[in-house]
């Protein structure tokens, strides 16, 4: 995660969308991000333990990521491990390549780290990891003019070890530029904190380091802000780029941008960086913005393919509120057409606490304060939401 705060370049602002136009297919794909998938990824990430670079848990996280990409349909030829050694640390980055239709040898990199330190790292950086997974799932069969590399770096917490290795030995060999990189789009610590007014995301802009790439970074960061406004409900502000995985690329002269949470959590790098202390809805909204932006940067087709016309999970529109809850959980189904459903509360280990059928007002007064999972099922559809109990 970013370790040094400097200054805020620009406060929340109304900004021009300029030449960028709304593309319905981009919105449709952004809407394919699901709250259930984000929540599930975060839970599974948490269950992998403390993923410190070089540990068994870190390697297990890499294998978990590989399994996800295989399940999406990515082939062995698209999935590559990138091992590195730095001091006493031995680990691997994971690189997935989706080839472009017009510029197959020019790459948009979307990246974030999957290692953690001290704690489970659900915000820092299970949040960015989950969004990259969802973007890769949705865009797997979507034609893009530019190639995309989905990269999960390790060793970030020990000093950008994985990204430095990749930038200095894979993207570059000495001063020789091996990869033609259009831009690097990084996601780090975008989890927010439950209970905050998480309606704004920072868009990172290069204001230091080499000066030759600053103007180009300003352009793509504005484009990122535009995409966020077009394809998500979030507001944006600009944050100076700092100490995270795009920096080794910036030092090589590459163009960088990224997302970072606006209201900074104090939980990363502690045992409290848990699922209970993140805001999955915020991550979901940043996921929508990320899918919209990635399509823009890689120039995705503006027409939906037949495989993309699958009906949307109508349960994703269901409202479960308030959150946090004091006594009564309300379920609003008015726009879904759902008549028969079950709602179950479980703990994070999956143990059922209670289950109700076709009830839209559920008494939760017997639950102790804390975080739970609410699982709503109707037919073959399921939606998972985090439920906080606070009295």
Steps between C-alpha positions, in 0.01 A plus 500: 500500500599865492712568804564875479226759473598831345229738385171501318537644154135570437190478709178348375430678176253517217705404198439495129458165328674657202512277195406188695150382417274262686501154341206280597692174455767628741227575754341161446831330574566724801161388627618138474714562809302335779494576869481126568824429311684787670385383843594139424847594377562709812393215728714247320796739503459544875486125555845460342656659809794740527649491152847627581742475210683168492260314729279201432193723530645730235552207264150370579363840399681474167346156441156636595540774240606252233195286576276802449645577158467138389135506611443808282634313198852641473741243357841384621663702221340818640597439863864549600683495832779753539736382779736740671755505781587808700717462806340229712168519312400249236161538341312523171290753313209372294453639148197433279510626141197569283608576141371806318345493155672805345809564716589154637849611605395812690374447854267657751609369841246480780669395822497477876680301768369191676752475784417626849696574813402451865129459421275332244524802268136501392512871421873512423471340251225242477283788380710572191556128443125436497434774246773374266348151516155632418633710210683198359189284529276750322741595221635152428326466162453869424712616202734786591727682257789503748625197691433491872727360768328423830791493747491398867825609666654353811757667724337843496503531877875431517577784259337438159711189448278324247415804292864616501607157378240502223572856387877458506541149358186422298366833375856630469839335476744767601408803291337284233122526500366148440129563553318778319280625787214739431439568870504342846173511696550399865243413766616516861303539822156578364305331779373794705363454849143397578308797638697768313338702224689316227372686196831626358812328367846642447640485147881491519704738286876506445636826644852393592786282389572545132341812357483372142195279570305741722292657223397163362407381851287811547314414180427136590410594858241743366374222274475277808294767674277527195445124487418494870233765444363320194484145631466517880319708764828619654645850520874547443792702629866500396772359724875520429649165403701354784665182619320212329549260210485747211811685625762266346326556165485876553874497566545343157299779339168317466160667537320416826169552674293314759230489766536544877238545772405863573441464878811319607464198725735456796463122498752394228824349635316395817309192614183707454525504120212255481185447298294649782691828472446558127209636298417245224251737337777757451724232347211394274456857375874541438480169315240646265717807442804277439324284240377813323848656502680184393272472196579861412875460541515172304231616250245223541240432236192717541264217411393220732565147378230235518677340797455825692121508481449274801225636721622704794467356847190688614592441863787746458235777495349391832552743788597369843501780755583679726867422531608507778189336651366555849206259521312457170646398163285623212496325162357699210402291199267743322693516171620141479183301432618247762218342705657199671838529669704407806725728703773350717741661743835325545831582664815536289579131542171412332319383814128568473351716774143518372303463178168658401263439207311777317548751785578860407537624861732282704558537871875498562486620862645169618825550312807632678676807365730419212516406132300220338410379153146528366427243228186552293395213270218480248493208257849467351599856593702599805620833633736546795525819703691595811271586791628704794324492837560811713301610803 
